[in-house]
Amino acid sequence: MELLESLYSFALKWIKEFSTIHGGLQLATVLGCAALAALTHKRWQQFITRLVGDLEQQGFVRFMLRATNRIAFPMSMLLYLILTRFLLDQFGVNTAVLDIFTPLLLSLAGIKLGVYILRTGFTPSPALRAWENVFSLLVWGVLALHLLGWLPEVIKAMDEFAFTFGESRFSVLSLIQLTTSIIIFIVLANWLTRLIESRTRRSQYLNPSMRVVLTKTSKFVIYGLAILFALKAVGIDFTAFAVFSGAVGVGIGFGLQKIFSNFISGFILIFDRSIKPGDVITIGNRFGWVQELNARYVVVRDRDGVEALIPNENLITTEVTNWSYSDRSVRQRLPVSISYHDDPELAMKLMVDSALELPRVLMTPEPVARLLRFGDNGIELELRIWIEDPENGIANVVSDINLAFWKKFKEHGITIPFPQRDIHILESPGSGMQDFRAAE
């Protein structure tokens, strides 16, 4: 009731103020300055958009230009109000209304700038930009209430709207305090985790698996501590969450088994280092490179540029071929057949020479050629080579060597046989009939 009475008296006061000539003139001045500020902000935003497009490589300059875009409206409106107030003072017009807008606009500019700086700690997204404006207006609203002298009464009214849960009391005020505390601690935690992640990426003494371990573990621990500190800062008793934790346990037991299993499997993959970013793996019919290890899934990118999100549980429970687990060297076998009319020693030498011409083929162990067997259609040979960069592709190496085989065999007259059948025509004695028999 006290809040409603205060609102009523405040509204009645300003209605009387605006009903006078001086008050109406100040109200028109505020509306006109707001319109000019909106137009100025629009023009400045267009200018910034064009200018930022030409400064893509200058990160700090882009940051400063976008920061000025956040404060363009309140600062330009403040400038217009100051100039107008100076003119009104010359004519003896009362400027009490305009004096109120000076701290309000300054605080709005400072809040929008501060929220933009805090937002840089998160990954950019359209939703985050929208929430930036909402959060700025909420913070500015609280500060405006303080400047107008309403904040104590508003706080008292929000504290009156409450309900009890056991021995705990929850009110609208405590809910707002809890939300604010969580946001502040989460922002700090996000900054800290980004700092740890950037430091681990630049470290020369940590392998990719250990970097993932430190990053994921630090995020889990820091975010958990941030929420606990936020709850403690508001004064919430943790025993009030006993029922909630029991419900979460039941939910995990009945409906969240897969999600929880993938979450635990992700930490198992991280700590046992069986799969790490950069590894070349084959799971099922999919062959690709591990891009990221996340809490629920692993990102695997194949040669077609398609990224598959494979649940962590699949990598734990199914057979996975890791081409670069302990040693990045991979051996490839390239079979080829030659005709019985050709020299196998020459063909084997040409095969080794073809492999030595490719830079990706290792010299140690050196390429070797083997005569495997005498087949039905030709002599079966095999070239064995080693490479140490399977992430750059395996099929392309095989293709290049096969093409080199083809060229060198043609140069030296070595032929690659194809299936052949010999037909022998036999004449049956006394029958005058011909007996056709096919032999390979």
Steps between C-alpha positions, in 0.01 A plus 500: 500500500780740580650437157170564325449819698851614412441427131173688511653806666795494261277477195275779631804720562634465146158540341473835675856582392434423133169685498688830533658684209852440629428133564345444157796674337743272685300190405505606134873563532560149636295338223674707233846421634407130514392509134821676396706254705325205334577644157861565599535146631363357176745704289791411725406133488503504119839671503639246749370209293681622191817583690517174693476308173829657392674431833448126537861436604514772765328340797550782752380765257188293423436466872528875559278590206229259608528633855430854375194363319360385838521846656414704190131549594533603868806718443355679197171556683693636799687737270177625344343547846800697627487734200124543532525555873753777441260672259205463739705651784556808288122554487449426870316170446496254791710191409430271797380219272808522279728486804359155586590355161870588528592229758254256338663528157852487642414187696338341192814563293723354771281193549475422127877533468564282806258228387661498154842450657363214711335344193837461328570218745237285323478350154321749268146406401176682401328388822786643709474836324128511574554416867768767516239770440253342743759474775617858440146632534439298816816630667424852386145469635635412844738794490222732381285394794791581729548844347126573529493381863262210441742211542451439878123483463522270196737269685268491799199417280684217321609356833138486613403268213643176643418138575651250740637156414569306815717726711612709203334819383508604134392839372507686172796697635697186588426356154634815334804499727563134421472557124729802517757316708499200265546726196789685663677183612439328167651797314806489725523122458474531123779755491718278716438187289572691178827622654596142596405373154705766322802431723480124443474546123818708496689259724771300324529244781144364491380246247151540345345247737633674810374834369151358469526350850596834656241697305203271565588434863551869574167587339312235699661595831490879455137510382397273785678720754348811341147369553579391857652839583195674349264293716714563807518874429120524497482304825311195372523192720628204298278261692206654315626327186488151650166425335619652175817289498291190564278586203809547284625157607168341407506681168847369425389150592193500274526749217852642487711185481632574153583863575673414825679205337632722219609758758699245703634338182631838390711530814621141457619580147674811626679339791605172334619695192386224264364761261623857476457794259690441177475120511396313187236241589265256336174415674258283307507615140613852588861611457605846613694735725407583859432873518359549850431307819182634661306400808242298305652423160816493289522697175649290217561663161534282191670568166177641355493774762203343680518523878339212691402538865569157648373438857778434747339174607542357148874557517517314833278201418583434133820413317692806382809496279736778603756543223714733712458366855859432608687543171391715209683277252261292289593223252315461173501198268457556125442178302561480123527216247727470197500264207703177498686639199646790705802517730379506865832637631476801269137554596585489871781752451264733313246470780756603762622787282143623462455511878830682557387783273215594733596734789245353743650151483749438782855399424523317833359239495576501130249387236529135403346287228410135544406220260203339671387220272461374148136561430262366241530805275842641587775548756363671813729766649452733797660832599518584870552861606479705821355850551490708819222747419176302464303816579594626152328205338588141409307443180680788327840338566376167363362676192828685432708182526263299279519773239881489522485120450296545187740753347819308578355167385400655169846650454670161552244286318367321806137398465234461765303183417128453509302174541549278196348170384645259242253293295628165364294339220524122503353269239338180628621192314239339271223746596584780265406730785725761651542501878544848645696517822596820673807533707632795684 
